[in-house]
Amino acid sequence: MTSVSYETSRSLKEKLVLAALFSKERNESLRRPARRLLSGYRWSDLVHQIVFDLVMKTPLSRRDILKSELPGLLTRRGFPDYDLSWLSTEVSSEQAIASLRELARQTRHHDRTP
């Protein structure tokens, strides 16, 4: 039986939420709660933070354009050749909401830890 480390699990949850934010079906229902719940979240990977910030600033109608421009945007920010294949992951609404809630809980827990 393989144990998944906390950081790996956290990174996977972040990727699920971000992939869902790019999904046409899930984006609108997830966008507001993600903005509210993850506003003070400390992302495990700086690229995840950059992607989150960009998708939150981009109008829904430009989401597909952002996705195609993302590699260039990341390169200009110092992250050339970053693998973004995970953004095309199919994520169910249940997975996305569960991951979002878990990340939000981790943020609240972290804020209380001295």
CYANA upper distance limits for C-alpha pairs under 8 A (distance plus 0.5 A):
  4 VAL  CA      8 THR  CA      6.82
  4 VAL  CA      9 SER  CA      6.75
  5 SER  CA      9 SER  CA      6.60
  6 TYR  CA     10 ARG  CA      6.52
  7 GLU  CA     11 SER  CA      6.52
  7 GLU  CA     44 SER  CA      7.76
  8 THR  CA     12 LEU  CA      6.65
  9 SER  CA     13 LYS  CA      6.78
 10 ARG  CA     14 GLU  CA      6.74
 10 ARG  CA     44 SER  CA      7.73
 10 ARG  CA    103 LEU  CA      7.92
 11 SER  CA     15 LYS  CA      6.71
 11 SER  CA     44 SER  CA      6.63
 11 SER  CA     45 ASP  CA      7.97
 12 LEU  CA     16 LEU  CA      6.71
 13 LYS  CA     17 VAL  CA      6.79
 13 LYS  CA     99 SER  CA      5.65
 13 LYS  CA    100 LEU  CA      7.95
 13 LYS  CA    103 LEU  CA      7.83
 14 GLU  CA     18 LEU  CA      6.68
 14 GLU  CA     43 TRP  CA      8.17
 14 GLU  CA     48 HIS  CA      7.70
 14 GLU  CA     99 SER  CA      7.79
 14 GLU  CA    100 LEU  CA      8.30
 14 GLU  CA    103 LEU  CA      7.99
 15 LYS  CA     19 ALA  CA      6.43
 15 LYS  CA     48 HIS  CA      7.95
 15 LYS  CA     86 TRP  CA      7.26
 15 LYS  CA     87 LEU  CA      7.66
 16 LEU  CA     20 ALA  CA      6.58
 16 LEU  CA     89 THR  CA      7.98
 16 LEU  CA     91 VAL  CA      6.99
 16 LEU  CA     95 GLN  CA      8.00
 16 LEU  CA     96 ALA  CA      6.60
 16 LEU  CA     99 SER  CA      7.51
 17 VAL  CA     21 LEU  CA      6.75
 17 VAL  CA     96 ALA  CA      5.81
 17 VAL  CA     97 ILE  CA      8.32
 17 VAL  CA     99 SER  CA      6.96
 17 VAL  CA    100 LEU  CA      6.67
 18 LEU  CA     22 PHE  CA      7.12
 18 LEU  CA     48 HIS  CA      8.19
 18 LEU  CA     51 VAL  CA      8.00
 18 LEU  CA     52 PHE  CA      7.15
 18 LEU  CA     87 LEU  CA      7.34
 19 ALA  CA     23 SER  CA      6.92
 19 ALA  CA     86 TRP  CA      7.34
 19 ALA  CA     87 LEU  CA      4.90
 19 ALA  CA     88 SER  CA      6.79
 19 ALA  CA     89 THR  CA      6.60
 19 ALA  CA     90 GLU  CA      7.98
 19 ALA  CA     91 VAL  CA      7.57
 20 ALA  CA     26 ARG  CA      6.29
 20 ALA  CA     27 ASN  CA      6.69
 20 ALA  CA     30 LEU  CA      8.15
 20 ALA  CA     90 GLU  CA      8.06
 20 ALA  CA     91 VAL  CA      6.36
 20 ALA  CA     92 SER  CA      8.45
 20 ALA  CA     93 SER  CA      8.42
 20 ALA  CA     96 ALA  CA      6.73
 21 LEU  CA     26 ARG  CA      7.03
 21 LEU  CA     27 ASN  CA      5.02
 21 LEU  CA     28 GLU  CA      8.42
 21 LEU  CA     30 LEU  CA      7.15
 21 LEU  CA     31 ARG  CA      7.06
 21 LEU  CA     55 VAL  CA      7.89
 22 PHE  CA     26 ARG  CA      8.36
 22 PHE  CA     27 ASN  CA      6.64
 22 PHE  CA     55 VAL  CA      8.22
 22 PHE  CA     63 ARG  CA      7.11
 22 PHE  CA     64 ASP  CA      8.26
 22 PHE  CA     67 LYS  CA      8.16
 22 PHE  CA     87 LEU  CA      7.64
 23 SER  CA     27 ASN  CA      6.05
 23 SER  CA     90 GLU  CA      8.40
 24 LYS  CA     28 GLU  CA      8.23
 26 ARG  CA     30 LEU  CA      6.55
 26 ARG  CA     93 SER  CA      6.96
 27 ASN  CA     31 ARG  CA      6.15
 28 GLU  CA     32 ARG  CA      8.06
 28 GLU  CA     60 LEU  CA      8.45
 29 SER  CA     33 PRO  CA      8.32
 30 LEU  CA     34 ALA  CA      6.40
 30 LEU  CA     96 ALA  CA      8.40
 30 LEU  CA     97 ILE  CA      7.96
 31 ARG  CA     35 ARG  CA      6.65
 31 ARG  CA     56 MET  CA      7.90
 32 ARG  CA     36 ARG  CA      6.71
 33 PRO  CA     37 LEU  CA      6.27
 34 ALA  CA     38 LEU  CA      6.04
 34 ALA  CA     39 SER  CA      8.25
 34 ALA  CA    100 LEU  CA      7.28
 35 ARG  CA     39 SER  CA      6.16
 35 ARG  CA     56 MET  CA      7.65
 37 LEU  CA     41 TYR  CA      8.37
 37 LEU  CA    100 LEU  CA      8.23
 37 LEU  CA    101 ARG  CA      8.31
 37 LEU  CA    104 ALA  CA      6.01
 38 LEU  CA    103 LEU  CA      8.04
 38 LEU  CA    104 ALA  CA      6.58
 38 LEU  CA    107 THR  CA      8.24
 40 GLY  CA    107 THR  CA      7.73
 41 TYR  CA    103 LEU  CA      8.20
 41 TYR  CA    104 ALA  CA      7.70
 41 TYR  CA    107 THR  CA      5.97
 42 ARG  CA     49 GLN  CA      8.49
 42 ARG  CA    107 THR  CA      7.76
 43 TRP  CA     48 HIS  CA      6.91
 43 TRP  CA     49 GLN  CA      6.24
 44 SER  CA     48 HIS  CA      7.91
 45 ASP  CA     49 GLN  CA      7.23
 46 LEU  CA     50 ILE  CA      6.78
 47 VAL  CA     51 VAL  CA      6.57
 47 VAL  CA     74 LEU  CA      8.14
 47 VAL  CA     79 PHE  CA      8.27
 48 HIS  CA     52 PHE  CA      6.56
 49 GLN  CA     53 ASP  CA      6.61
 50 ILE  CA     54 LEU  CA      6.62
 51 VAL  CA     55 VAL  CA      6.57
 51 VAL  CA     70 LEU  CA      8.46
 52 PHE  CA     56 MET  CA      6.59
 53 ASP  CA     57 LYS  CA      6.76
 54 LEU  CA     58 THR  CA      6.58
 55 VAL  CA     59 PRO  CA      8.45
 55 VAL  CA     63 ARG  CA      7.66
 55 VAL  CA     66 LEU  CA      8.09
 58 THR  CA     62 ARG  CA      6.90
 58 THR  CA     63 ARG  CA      7.12
 58 THR  CA     66 LEU  CA      7.97
 59 PRO  CA     63 ARG  CA      7.23
 62 ARG  CA     66 LEU  CA      6.68
 63 ARG  CA     67 LYS  CA      6.76
 64 ASP  CA     68 SER  CA      6.94
 65 ILE  CA     69 GLU  CA      6.67
 66 LEU  CA     70 LEU  CA      6.28
 69 GLU  CA     73 LEU  CA      6.77
 70 LEU  CA     74 LEU  CA      6.54
 71 PRO  CA     75 THR  CA      6.64
 71 PRO  CA     80 PRO  CA      7.91
 71 PRO  CA     81 ASP  CA      7.76
 71 PRO  CA     82 TYR  CA      7.66
 71 PRO  CA     84 LEU  CA      8.30
 72 GLY  CA     76 ARG  CA      6.75
 72 GLY  CA     80 PRO  CA      8.41
 73 LEU  CA     77 ARG  CA      6.94
 74 LEU  CA     78 GLY  CA      6.88
 74 LEU  CA     79 PHE  CA      5.62
 74 LEU  CA     80 PRO  CA      6.96
 74 LEU  CA     82 TYR  CA      8.13
 75 THR  CA     79 PHE  CA      5.17
 75 THR  CA     80 PRO  CA      4.67
 75 THR  CA     81 ASP  CA      7.66
 76 ARG  CA     80 PRO  CA      8.18
 85 SER  CA     89 THR  CA      8.07
 91 VAL  CA     95 GLN  CA      6.72
 91 VAL  CA     96 ALA  CA      6.83
 92 SER  CA     96 ALA  CA      6.73
 93 SER  CA     97 ILE  CA      6.57
 94 GLU  CA     98 ALA  CA      6.48
 95 GLN  CA     99 SER  CA      6.51
 96 ALA  CA    100 LEU  CA      6.53
 97 ILE  CA    101 ARG  CA      6.58
 98 ALA  CA    102 GLU  CA      6.67
 99 SER  CA    103 LEU  CA      6.67
100 LEU  CA    104 ALA  CA      6.68
101 ARG  CA    105 ARG  CA      6.63
102 GLU  CA    106 GLN  CA      6.72
103 LEU  CA    107 THR  CA      6.79
104 ALA  CA    108 ARG  CA      6.86
105 ARG  CA    109 HIS  CA      6.58
106 GLN  CA    110 HIS  CA      6.46
107 THR  CA    111 ASP  CA      6.66
108 ARG  CA    112 ARG  CA      7.01
109 HIS  CA    113 THR  CA      6.86
